[in-house]
């Protein structure tokens, strides 16, 4: 069985690679066509191709499950058409045993999917976001055109909003703006710095201008009287050490949408949001989806098995591939529907993330069992009647 497993693995890997290359080429081509109208003095064709290259890991991350599904169906249907699966079945290999071997074949792909999800995609998307802002004037991922925004609630009497416009290197930032609010959410001070450098539990700001609003002046304005002193006090400081829970690592993960963050970074960011009394529903669901992502490949190979084992006559391979595409698109739509319904109806995060995969796995296993025992059940039915 080891030789047969290696042969089936080579067929599935080759077919899946061809399908993924075709899908990547197709989606990249359409994305390139969509961005061609941006070519001009500020954006050359080489820069546009560079941006498209940075988007390839993200596209591969999204297309890998459906690519494996179609590739596995294509490979297994070809084996069935050449009667090679029939030879295995006649030699005593049951459908469930063959499925177990397909799961073993998928393990290296799951490891590759984990590396892609945890290391390659986050770094590529960070670079793509920064390059898109520099070349196109718009940001991608979790970055706004005004920069990165963070909210910190140090105590009930003070709230701080931090706006960082540019990230230069891992720990250096430029154009930093800090808004400090009181318990009534009224602005008390405004800090503007040309640059900053993250240090453990601190942000060292350089070339700082701080504007502090006089509380007595605010009270006078509220009472409708003339303030005695200046309303705002201005200070020019060469450096200002700002104590903050924000770190360079948390700033980096803020560039990404939650689904693109690494698991460790996502856990740390959820803790940061909870400490500052911010909602974490989306991030928690994204965490469960990230954990479940490699196992989605097992679901795809399980779906491919009963489709490929179906006995069809001429033209069967094309019909199986068509069914696989429909199932892949349907699985993607079910994932998005479950995400939206879960967020709207406050489902448990694990249920929102895992429900489509669990349902698809149960249906695929049931279909495989039906195909495995259909002749036995039909024979028993005839004997009893």
C-alpha distance (Angstrom), angle and dihedral (degrees) to the residues before:
residue distance angle dihedral
X1 . . .
X2 3.80 . .
X3 3.81 91.4 .
X4 3.79 91.2 47.5
X5 3.81 90.7 48.1
X6 3.80 91.3 52.7
X7 3.79 90.8 48.9
X8 3.82 93.1 49.3
X9 3.81 90.2 45.6
X10 3.80 92.1 53.6
X11 3.80 90.6 50.0
X12 3.82 93.2 48.8
X13 3.82 94.3 44.6
X14 3.80 92.1 48.9
X15 3.80 94.6 46.6
X16 3.81 93.1 44.8
X17 3.82 91.2 49.3
X18 3.81 90.9 52.0
X19 3.81 91.8 47.9
X20 3.81 93.0 47.4
X21 3.81 92.0 48.7
X22 3.79 89.6 50.5
X23 3.81 93.2 48.1
X24 3.81 92.8 45.1
X25 3.78 91.2 49.3
X26 3.79 92.0 48.2
X27 3.80 96.2 48.1
X28 3.80 93.0 41.7
X29 3.80 90.5 50.9
X30 3.80 93.1 52.2
X31 3.81 90.9 45.4
X32 3.81 90.5 50.3
X33 3.80 91.9 49.2
X34 3.80 89.8 50.8
X35 3.81 92.1 53.7
X36 3.83 98.1 43.2
X37 3.80 92.5 94.1
X38 3.82 88.5 65.5
X39 3.80 92.4 66.5
X40 3.78 111.4 118.7
X41 3.78 144.3 110.3
X42 3.82 92.3 -47.5
X43 3.81 96.8 42.8
X44 3.78 122.4 45.4
X45 3.78 126.9 -167.3
X46 3.81 90.0 -107.4
X47 3.83 91.0 54.8
X48 3.79 91.1 48.6
X49 3.80 91.1 50.9
X50 3.81 88.4 49.1
X51 3.81 90.4 55.3
X52 3.78 90.7 49.0
X53 3.81 89.9 50.7
X54 3.81 90.6 53.5
X55 3.82 89.4 53.6
X56 3.81 93.4 55.0
X57 3.87 95.8 86.3
X58 3.81 90.8 51.0
X59 3.80 91.6 48.8
X60 3.81 90.5 47.2
X61 3.82 89.4 50.7
X62 3.81 90.2 54.6
X63 3.81 97.3 41.0
X64 3.81 100.0 42.9
X65 3.85 97.2 89.1
X66 3.79 95.9 47.8
X67 3.82 90.3 40.7
X68 3.80 90.3 55.1
X69 3.80 91.1 46.7
X70 3.81 94.2 52.6
X71 3.81 93.2 39.5
X72 3.81 92.8 50.0
X73 3.80 91.8 48.2
X74 3.80 90.5 48.6
X75 3.82 92.9 49.6
X76 3.81 97.2 42.5
X77 3.81 93.0 43.4
X78 3.79 88.6 52.8
X79 3.80 90.4 51.5
X80 3.79 90.4 48.8
X81 3.80 92.0 48.8
X82 3.81 90.3 52.8
X83 3.83 88.9 48.2
X84 3.80 91.8 -119.1
X85 3.80 92.3 125.2
X86 3.79 88.6 49.6
X87 3.80 89.5 56.4
X88 3.80 89.8 52.7
X89 3.78 92.0 48.5
X90 3.82 92.2 48.6
X91 3.82 90.1 49.9
X92 3.79 88.3 62.2
X93 3.82 103.2 -92.6
X94 3.80 107.8 140.4
X95 3.77 124.3 -148.2
X96 3.80 92.3 -108.2
X97 3.81 91.7 49.9
X98 3.79 89.7 49.8
X99 3.81 89.0 49.5
X100 3.82 89.9 51.8
X101 3.79 88.9 54.2
X102 3.80 89.8 49.2
X103 3.80 88.4 54.5
X104 3.81 89.4 52.2
X105 3.79 89.0 50.9
X106 3.81 89.5 52.6
X107 3.83 95.0 54.2
X108 3.85 95.0 83.9
X109 3.80 88.9 48.9
X110 3.80 89.8 51.4
X111 3.80 89.5 53.0
X112 3.79 90.1 49.9
X113 3.80 90.2 47.9
X114 3.80 90.1 52.6
X115 3.83 91.8 51.6
X116 3.80 90.2 46.9
X117 3.80 92.1 48.6
X118 3.80 97.9 43.5
X119 3.79 104.6 36.5
X120 3.80 116.9 9.5
X121 3.80 103.7 42.1
X122 3.85 97.7 46.3
X123 3.81 93.0 50.5
X124 3.79 93.5 44.5
X125 3.80 92.1 49.6
X126 3.81 92.7 49.3
X127 3.79 90.1 53.2
X128 3.81 91.6 43.9
X129 3.81 91.8 52.1
X130 3.80 93.7 50.9
X131 3.81 93.5 43.2
X132 3.80 91.5 47.9
X133 3.79 91.0 53.2
X134 3.79 92.1 48.3
X135 3.82 97.2 44.7
X136 3.81 104.1 29.2
X137 3.80 102.1 25.9
X138 3.78 92.1 -121.9
X139 3.76 132.0 93.8
X140 3.74 131.1 -131.3
X141 3.78 134.0 -153.8
X142 3.81 115.0 18.1
X143 3.81 95.9 -21.6
X144 3.80 122.5 109.1
X145 3.78 121.6 -150.4
X146 3.81 87.2 -108.6
X147 3.81 91.2 54.9
X148 3.79 134.5 -109.8
X149 3.80 120.1 -24.9
X150 3.79 127.0 -157.1
X151 3.79 133.4 177.7
X152 3.78 122.9 -152.2
X153 3.80 126.6 -174.7
X154 3.78 106.0 -164.7
X155 3.81 93.4 172.9
X156 3.83 137.1 -18.0
X157 3.80 90.2 -88.6
X158 3.78 99.2 54.4
X159 3.81 136.7 44.8
X160 3.77 124.3 -177.4
X161 3.80 128.6 -158.3
X162 3.81 116.3 -163.0
X163 3.78 122.3 -164.5
X164 3.82 117.6 -170.8
X165 3.78 114.0 -173.4
X166 3.81 102.5 -171.6
X167 3.78 135.7 20.7
X168 3.80 114.3 -149.1
X169 3.77 111.9 -175.4
X170 3.77 123.5 -30.8
X171 3.81 99.3 -56.7
X172 3.82 105.8 16.6
X173 3.79 124.2 89.9
X174 3.80 136.5 177.9
X175 3.80 135.1 -148.5
X176 3.80 100.4 18.6
X177 3.82 122.0 -173.9
X178 3.80 123.4 -171.6
X179 3.81 124.5 -168.8
X180 3.80 117.2 -167.9
X181 3.81 117.9 -161.9
X182 3.80 131.4 -171.1
X183 3.81 128.7 -132.8
X184 3.84 90.5 -78.5
X185 3.82 89.6 52.7
X186 3.80 91.8 -111.7
X187 3.78 119.4 145.7
X188 3.81 112.0 -103.7
X189 3.80 103.1 167.5
X190 3.76 140.8 4.9
X191 3.81 124.3 -154.8
X192 3.79 125.5 -166.2
X193 3.82 121.7 -174.4
X194 3.78 131.9 178.0
X195 3.80 93.8 -143.7
X196 3.76 143.0 -8.0
X197 3.78 143.0 -166.7
X198 3.79 126.6 -145.2
X199 3.79 117.7 -127.0
X200 3.82 128.8 171.8
X201 3.84 105.3 -59.7
X202 3.82 90.5 -17.9
X203 3.78 141.1 85.0
X204 3.80 112.5 -151.0
X205 3.82 107.5 -150.3
X206 3.81 121.6 -160.6
X207 3.82 131.0 -157.2
X208 3.78 91.9 14.3
X209 3.77 131.4 -172.8
X210 3.81 113.8 -167.8
X211 3.81 124.0 -168.9
X212 3.81 115.7 -165.5
X213 3.80 120.5 -169.0
X214 3.81 113.5 -139.4
X215 3.86 109.8 -123.6
X216 3.81 90.4 -149.2
X217 3.80 89.9 55.3
X218 3.79 90.9 51.0
X219 3.80 91.4 50.3
X220 3.80 89.9 50.4
X221 3.78 91.8 51.0
X222 3.81 91.4 48.8
X223 3.82 89.8 51.1
X224 3.80 91.3 48.7
X225 3.80 95.1 -116.8
X226 3.78 131.3 124.5
X227 3.81 113.6 -91.6
X228 3.78 113.5 -116.9
X229 3.81 96.9 -146.7
X230 3.78 137.5 22.5
X231 3.77 116.8 -53.5
X232 3.80 94.6 -143.7
X233 3.80 128.9 31.6
X234 3.81 115.6 -152.5
X235 3.80 124.6 -153.3
X236 3.78 130.4 -175.2
X237 3.80 111.7 -154.2
X238 3.80 129.0 177.4
X239 3.81 90.0 -148.8
X240 3.79 138.4 7.5
X241 3.79 124.8 -170.5
X242 3.79 108.3 -144.9
X243 3.79 117.2 -165.7
X244 3.80 109.2 -140.2
X245 3.80 143.0 151.4
X246 3.77 89.3 -134.6
X247 3.80 114.4 107.3
X248 3.79 137.3 -177.4
X249 3.81 90.4 -103.8
X250 3.81 92.5 53.0
X251 3.77 89.9 47.9
X252 3.79 90.7 52.9
X253 3.79 94.1 51.3
X254 3.82 89.7 48.6
X255 3.80 87.1 66.7
X256 3.80 88.8 66.9
X257 3.76 131.9 68.6
X258 3.84 109.4 -114.2
X259 3.81 93.1 -103.7
X260 3.82 90.4 58.2
X261 3.81 98.1 50.0
X262 3.79 122.6 103.4
X263 3.80 113.9 -107.1
X264 3.83 95.7 -113.1
X265 3.81 91.7 47.3
X266 3.79 90.9 47.4
X267 3.82 92.3 51.5
X268 3.81 90.4 49.3
X269 3.81 91.7 47.5
X270 3.82 92.0 49.7
X271 3.80 88.6 53.4
X272 3.81 90.3 49.7
X273 3.82 91.7 51.0
X274 3.80 92.6 47.4
X275 3.80 91.2 49.5
X276 3.81 88.8 54.9
X277 3.83 94.7 45.3
X278 3.79 96.5 -110.9
X279 3.79 128.9 141.6
X280 3.80 116.3 -91.6
X281 3.82 102.1 177.9
X282 3.79 95.5 111.9
X283 3.79 93.3 43.9
X284 3.82 92.3 49.2
X285 3.80 92.2 51.0
X286 3.80 89.3 46.8
X287 3.81 89.3 52.4
X288 3.81 91.7 55.8
X289 3.81 90.7 45.7
X290 3.80 90.2 51.7
X291 3.81 91.3 50.9
X292 3.81 91.0 48.0
X293 3.83 95.8 44.4
X294 3.85 98.2 91.2
X295 3.82 90.3 46.7
X296 3.80 89.0 55.0
X297 3.80 86.0 75.1
X298 3.82 89.2 60.0
X299 3.79 88.3 53.0
X300 3.81 90.7 50.6
X301 3.81 94.0 50.5
X302 3.82 89.4 46.9
X303 3.81 90.4 53.1
X304 3.81 90.4 48.5
X305 3.82 93.7 53.1
X306 3.85 101.4 68.5
X307 3.82 92.0 39.5
X308 3.80 91.0 53.7
X309 3.81 94.0 44.5
X310 3.80 92.5 56.4
X311 3.79 110.2 110.3
X312 3.79 111.2 -126.6
X313 3.76 133.8 163.5
X314 3.78 129.7 -134.9
X315 3.78 114.0 -11.4
X316 3.78 91.5 19.4
X317 3.80 95.6 130.3
X318 3.80 93.3 57.0
X319 3.79 92.8 48.8
X320 3.81 91.4 49.2
X321 3.80 91.7 51.0
X322 3.80 89.6 49.3
X323 3.80 90.6 51.0
X324 3.81 89.4 48.4
X325 3.81 92.2 52.6
X326 3.80 90.6 49.7
X327 3.79 91.4 49.3
X328 3.80 92.1 47.1
X329 3.79 92.5 51.1
X330 3.81 90.1 43.8
X331 3.80 91.1 51.6
X332 3.80 90.8 50.4
X333 3.82 91.3 49.6
X334 3.82 90.9 47.2
X335 3.81 89.5 52.5
X336 3.80 91.7 52.2
X337 3.80 92.2 44.0
X338 3.81 91.5 50.6
X339 3.82 90.1 49.0
X340 3.80 93.3 51.6
X341 3.81 94.4 42.7
X342 3.78 91.5 46.4
X343 3.80 92.7 52.0
X344 3.82 92.6 46.4
X345 3.81 97.4 44.4
X346 3.84 97.9 35.7
X347 3.80 97.0 -118.3
X348 3.76 118.3 178.0
X349 3.84 108.3 -83.3
X350 3.82 93.7 -122.9
X351 3.81 90.6 51.4
X352 3.81 92.6 49.3
X353 3.80 91.3 50.9
X354 3.82 100.7 39.5
X355 3.81 105.7 33.0
X356 3.86 97.6 88.3
X357 3.81 92.4 46.4
X358 3.81 93.7 46.7
X359 3.81 92.0 47.8
X360 3.82 93.0 47.4
X361 3.82 91.5 47.5
X362 3.82 92.6 51.5
X363 3.81 92.7 47.6
X364 3.83 92.3 47.7
X365 3.82 92.9 49.0
X366 3.80 90.5 47.9
X367 3.81 91.1 50.4
X368 3.81 90.5 49.5
X369 3.80 91.7 50.7
X370 3.80 90.6 49.6
X371 3.81 91.7 51.5
X372 3.80 90.9 45.1
X373 3.81 94.6 52.5
X374 3.81 102.4 28.1
X375 3.81 94.9 103.7
X376 3.80 92.9 43.9
X377 3.79 91.9 50.4
X378 3.81 91.7 46.0
X379 3.82 91.4 50.1
X380 3.80 91.6 48.5
X381 3.79 90.9 48.5
X382 3.82 91.1 52.6
X383 3.80 92.1 49.6
X384 3.77 92.7 49.9
X385 3.80 92.1 48.7
